[in-house]
């Protein structure tokens, strides 16, 4: 997926795993390998925030703001 987005000239500066799937260690291992290969930072939500969508969305917004990224939700 990362390579595909890069061929479409989509600027990617990090990858963030959130939601229930982010607790899957095998999935984390695969995504970690892909992000390292692509030299991208990987952010993984804390497990306690992966069961409630509101908490997950709030955490993602917090991380985006902390990274200085636009969080316009129009």
Secondary structure, DSSP 8 states (H G I E B T S, - for coil): -HHHHHHTT----EEEE-SGGGG-HHHHHHHHHHHHHTT-EEEE--GGGSS-HHHHHHHHHHHHHHTT------
